[in-house]
Amino acid sequence: MFRLFMIAFGIFGIINTELGIVGILPQVSTVYGINASQAGLLVSLFALVIALFGPFMTLLFSGINHKKMMVTVLTIFVLCSIVGAFAPNYSVLIIARIIPAFLHPVYFSVAFIAAANSVSKEQSMKAVGKVFMGVTVGLVLGIPVTSFIADVLSLRSALLFSGAINAVAMIGIAAFVPSMPVHGKMSYSTQLGILKRPQVWLSLIASALVMSGVFSVYSYFAEYLGQITHMSGKQISLMLIVYGVGGMIGNIVAGYLFSNNMIRTALLFPFVFGFIYLMIDFFGRYMIPMAVLVLLWGIITTISLNFSQLWITSIATDAPEFSNGLFVSFTNLGITLGTFIGGFFISYVGLEQIAWSGIALLALGVIMIIWRVRSYDSKKSLIS
């Protein structure tokens, strides 16, 4: 459906705004005369705002028409992209980055609900999976494409690129997505009430640990392929595309697996992921085996992203917007934690063994998954 595509395109634009900056931090440092750690604040502060304020922002805007909310959020992203592109100093650029970060989880929350409500209940997970394609494309293509534009044209053009994507999505949603009023808005206290459930916290912690396991290694994807596998810059760019293809396959696979048996998939996929990391540790120095592993890595990463969203929202179906906000918040918490732990691991153990940081974090995530399943899901199916 075209409306699902436009909603997914909006997610791509928002993810590109969040992470595309990673590929142009050197240019930011040069243009604004700052050091690398200062430039890195453009990434870390964005994620920190999402992690701290995500659930509360989705709660605050939970009663507003979903279509209007998506259009409003994308409009603010467009305006802030323009301000950031023409920022006269670094302080203005920081502010232009922070403002849309507050609304990042609001769009995600509404987008997933809009996707699920646009089809039958039986097809809702597959519809969410299609919208999730925007996350995959944003994660995989956002950084290299933004970096390419900055190299070929300018930093300003690269920053405007995100604004252009969001503008197209905003116009498409305004034109083709029907009005989505909210009927029977839940009270804030009722939505916050889901936090009293132990299984919700187990789900949140499990999702954050799984995502930290993903990004403790993925954050250093290029460094690993360059220094350990000895790939050239062009080969690494090709591997990013291979990773992206794997991610798109993973979206399809995830929709099928989670629709058929969510609990079994949740229990098994971290072990598959751990095995892939183990193979990366064994074969990381060899180019051809590594290329195959990168494809598998992309597939399992997207399954992990789908897991994080479904594992949280499936346990709080009575507060879908708030639970989606929690997903975005704890996902970003996992990204921040994983990147920090991966960097710490590299400093004290070495880049060549980075896969073991992911294995360790995934193992902790498995403990949380098993705890929830044994305590709350052992006698029932979440998809029945």
C-alpha positions in Angstrom: 0.0 0.0 0.0 1.3 3.4 -0.9 0.3 4.9 2.4 2.5 2.4 4.2 5.4 3.4 1.9 5.0 7.1 2.7 4.9 6.3 6.5 8.0 4.1 6.1 9.7 6.9 4.0 9.1 9.3 6.9 10.8 6.8 9.3 13.7 6.6 6.8 14.0 10.4 6.8 13.9 10.6 10.6 16.5 7.8 11.0 18.7 9.5 8.4 18.4 12.8 10.3 19.5 11.0 13.5 22.3 8.8 12.2 23.3 10.3 8.8 25.3 12.9 10.7 27.8 10.2 11.8 29.3 10.1 8.3 29.9 13.9 8.1 31.3 14.6 11.6 34.8 15.3 10.1 33.3 18.0 7.9 31.3 19.4 10.8 34.6 19.6 12.8 36.3 21.4 9.9 33.5 23.9 9.1 32.8 24.9 12.7 36.4 24.6 14.1 35.6 22.1 16.8 37.3 18.9 17.9 35.9 15.3 17.3 34.4 14.9 20.8 32.5 18.2 20.4 31.2 17.1 17.0 30.2 13.7 18.5 27.7 15.5 20.7 25.5 15.9 17.6 25.0 12.1 17.8 25.1 11.4 21.6 22.8 14.3 22.6 20.2 13.4 20.0 20.1 9.8 21.3 20.1 11.0 25.0 17.1 13.2 24.4 15.2 10.3 22.9 16.2 8.0 25.7 15.2 10.4 28.4 12.1 12.1 27.0 10.7 9.6 24.5 8.0 7.9 26.6 6.8 11.2 28.0 6.5 12.9 24.7 4.4 10.1 23.2 2.3 10.2 26.3 1.8 14.0 26.0 0.7 13.8 22.3 -1.2 10.5 22.5 -4.7 12.0 21.9 -3.9 13.9 18.7 -5.0 12.8 15.3 -2.3 10.4 14.1 -2.1 11.9 10.6 -1.8 15.4 11.9 0.9 14.3 14.3 3.0 12.7 11.6 2.7 15.7 9.4 3.6 18.1 12.2 6.6 16.1 13.3 8.0 15.8 9.8 7.4 19.6 9.3 9.5 20.4 12.4 12.2 18.0 11.1 12.3 19.8 7.8 12.5 23.3 9.4 15.2 22.2 11.8 17.2 20.6 8.9 17.1 23.9 7.1 18.1 25.9 10.2 21.0 23.4 10.8 22.2 23.6 7.2 22.5 27.4 7.5 23.6 27.5 11.1 26.0 30.4 11.6 27.7 28.6 14.5 28.0 25.3 16.3 25.6 26.3 19.1 22.7 26.9 16.6 23.5 23.6 14.9 23.3 21.8 18.3 19.9 23.4 19.0 18.6 22.5 15.5 19.6 18.9 16.3 18.1 18.7 19.8 14.6 20.1 19.0 13.5 17.4 16.6 15.0 14.7 18.9 12.1 15.4 21.3 9.6 14.4 18.6 11.5 11.5 17.0 9.7 8.9 19.2 6.3 10.5 18.7 6.5 9.8 14.9 7.7 6.2 15.5 4.9 5.5 17.9 2.2 6.9 15.7 3.6 5.3 12.6 3.6 1.8 14.0 0.0 2.2 15.2 -1.1 3.7 11.8 0.5 0.7 10.0 -1.1 -1.9 12.2 -4.5 -0.2 12.0 -4.4 0.0 8.2 -4.8 -3.7 7.7 -6.5 -6.7 9.4 -5.4 -7.9 12.8 -3.8 -11.0 11.2 -1.7 -8.8 8.9 -0.8 -6.2 11.4 2.7 -7.5 12.2 3.6 -7.8 8.5 2.4 -4.2 8.0 4.6 -3.0 10.9 7.4 -5.0 9.3 7.0 -3.1 6.1 7.1 0.3 7.9 10.2 -1.0 9.7 11.9 -1.2 6.4 12.4 2.6 6.8 14.5 1.9 9.9 16.6 -0.6 7.9 17.2 1.7 5.0 18.0 4.6 7.3 20.5 2.6 9.3 22.3 1.2 6.3 22.1 3.9 3.6 21.7 7.0 5.7 25.4 7.3 6.8 27.1 6.5 3.4 24.7 8.5 1.3 24.9 11.6 3.5 28.7 11.2 3.6 28.8 10.9 -0.2 26.8 14.1 -0.6 29.0 16.0 1.8 32.1 14.8 -0.1 30.8 15.6 -3.6 28.8 18.7 -2.8 29.1 20.3 0.7 28.2 19.9 4.3 25.2 22.1 3.8 23.9 19.9 1.0 24.2 16.8 3.1 22.2 18.4 6.0 19.6 19.6 3.5 19.3 16.0 2.1 17.6 14.9 5.3 15.2 17.8 5.2 14.3 16.9 1.6 13.5 13.3 2.5 11.3 14.5 5.4 9.6 17.1 3.1 8.7 14.4 0.6 7.3 12.1 3.3 5.4 15.0 4.9 3.7 15.9 1.6 3.0 12.3 0.8 1.4 11.6 4.1 -0.6 14.9 3.9 -1.9 13.9 0.5 -2.4 10.2 0.6 -2.9 9.1 4.2 -6.5 9.4 5.5 -7.4 11.2 8.7 -6.7 9.1 11.8 -8.5 10.5 14.7 -8.0 9.0 18.2 -11.1 7.6 19.7 -11.4 7.2 23.5 -8.1 8.5 24.5 -6.7 6.8 27.6 -5.8 8.8 30.7 -2.2 9.4 31.5 -2.5 7.4 34.7 -3.9 4.4 32.8 -1.1 4.5 30.3 1.6 5.0 33.0 0.0 2.0 34.8 1.7 -0.4 32.4 5.0 0.4 34.2 3.6 -1.4 37.3 3.9 -4.7 35.4 7.1 -6.6 36.0 6.9 -8.2 32.6 7.0 -4.8 31.0 10.3 -4.0 32.7 11.7 -7.4 31.8 10.8 -6.7 28.2 12.3 -3.2 28.2 15.6 -4.4 29.8 15.8 -7.4 27.4 15.2 -5.1 24.4 17.9 -2.6 25.5 20.4 -5.4 26.1 19.7 -6.9 22.7 20.1 -3.6 21.0 23.3 -2.9 23.0 24.6 -6.3 21.7 23.8 -5.2 18.2 25.5 -1.7 18.4 28.5 -2.7 20.5 29.7 -4.3 17.3 27.9 -2.5 14.5 29.1 0.9 15.6 32.6 -0.2 14.7 31.6 -2.0 11.5 33.8 0.1 9.2 36.8 0.1 11.5 36.6 -3.7 11.8 36.3 -4.3 8.1 39.1 -1.9 7.4 41.6 -2.9 10.1 40.9 -6.6 10.6 39.5 -7.8 7.2 41.7 -5.2 5.4 39.0 -4.0 3.0 39.3 -0.8 1.1 36.9 2.1 1.4 35.0 1.0 -1.7 34.8 -2.5 -0.4 33.5 -1.3 2.9 30.8 0.8 1.1 29.8 -2.4 -0.8 29.6 -4.3 2.4 27.2 -1.6 3.8 25.0 -2.3 0.7 25.2 -6.1 1.3 24.3 -5.4 5.0 21.3 -3.4 3.8 20.2 -6.1 1.5 20.4 -8.5 4.4 18.3 -6.1 6.5 15.6 -6.0 3.9 15.5 -9.7 3.8 15.4 -9.7 7.6 12.3 -7.5 7.6 10.4 -10.1 5.5 11.8 -13.0 7.6 11.0 -11.3 10.9 7.4 -10.6 9.9 6.9 -14.3 9.1 8.7 -15.6 12.2 7.1 -13.3 14.7 3.6 -13.8 13.2 3.8 -17.5 13.5 5.4 -17.9 16.9 6.8 -14.8 18.7 8.0 -16.6 21.9 9.9 -19.3 20.1 11.5 -16.7 17.8 12.4 -14.5 20.7 14.1 -17.4 22.5 16.0 -18.7 19.5 17.2 -15.6 17.5 19.8 -14.3 20.1 21.5 -17.7 19.9 21.6 -17.4 16.1 23.0 -13.9 16.4 25.6 -15.1 18.9 26.7 -17.8 16.5 27.1 -15.2 13.7 29.3 -13.1 16.0 31.3 -16.3 16.8 31.8 -16.9 13.1 32.9 -13.2 12.7 35.5 -13.7 15.4 36.8 -16.8 13.6 36.7 -15.7 10.0 36.9 -11.9 10.4 40.3 -11.8 8.7 39.1 -13.5 5.5 37.3 -11.4 2.9 34.9 -13.9 1.2 33.6 -15.6 4.4 33.2 -12.1 5.9 31.1 -10.9 3.0 28.7 -13.8 3.6 28.6 -13.1 7.3 27.9 -9.4 6.6 24.7 -10.5 4.7 23.7 -12.8 7.6 24.6 -10.0 10.0 22.2 -7.6 8.3 19.4 -10.2 8.3 19.7 -10.9 12.0 20.1 -7.2 13.0 16.7 -6.4 11.5 15.1 -9.3 13.2 16.6 -7.9 16.4 15.0 -4.5 15.7 11.6 -6.1 15.0 12.0 -8.1 18.2 12.6 -5.0 20.3 9.5 -3.3 19.1 7.2 -6.4 19.2 8.5 -7.7 22.5 7.6 -4.5 24.3 4.3 -3.6 22.6 3.0 -7.1 22.7 2.9 -7.0 26.5 1.2 -3.6 26.7 -1.4 -3.7 23.9 -3.7 -1.6 26.1 -1.4 1.4 25.8 0.1 1.1 22.3 1.4 4.7 21.8 3.1 4.8 25.2 4.6 1.3 24.7 6.0 2.3 21.3 7.5 5.4 23.0 9.1 3.1 25.5 10.5 1.0 22.6 12.1 4.0 20.9 13.5 5.2 24.2 15.0 1.9 25.3 16.3 1.2 21.8 18.3 4.4 21.9 19.4 3.6 25.4 20.7 0.3 24.1 22.4 2.0 21.2 24.2 4.5 23.5 25.1 1.7 26.0 26.3 -0.7 23.3 28.5 2.0 21.6 30.1 2.9 24.9 30.7 -0.7 25.9 32.1 -1.6 22.4 34.5 1.4 22.6 35.6 0.4 26.1 36.1 -3.2 24.9 38.2 -2.1 22.0 40.4 0.0 24.3 41.1 -2.8 26.8 40.7 -6.0 24.7 41.2 -5.0 21.1 39.2 -4.5 17.9 39.7 -8.0 16.7 37.8 -9.5 19.6 34.9 -6.9 19.4 32.4 -9.6 18.6 32.7 -10.9 22.1 31.2 -7.7 23.5 28.1 -8.4 21.5 28.0 -12.0 22.6 28.2 -11.0 26.2 25.4 -8.4 25.9 23.2 -10.8 24.0 23.7 -13.4 26.7 22.4 -10.9 29.3 19.4 -10.2 27.0 18.7 -13.9 26.7 18.5 -14.1 30.5 15.8 -11.4 30.6 13.9 -13.0 27.7 13.9 -16.4 29.5 12.9 -14.8 32.8 9.9 -13.2 31.1 8.9 -16.3 29.2 9.2 -18.6 32.3 7.3 -16.1 34.5 4.5 -14.8 32.2 4.5 -16.5 28.8 5.1 -20.2 29.4 1.5 -21.2 29.3 0.2 -18.9 26.6 1.1 -17.5 23.3 1.4 -13.7 22.8 0.0 -14.0 19.3 -3.1 -16.0 20.1 
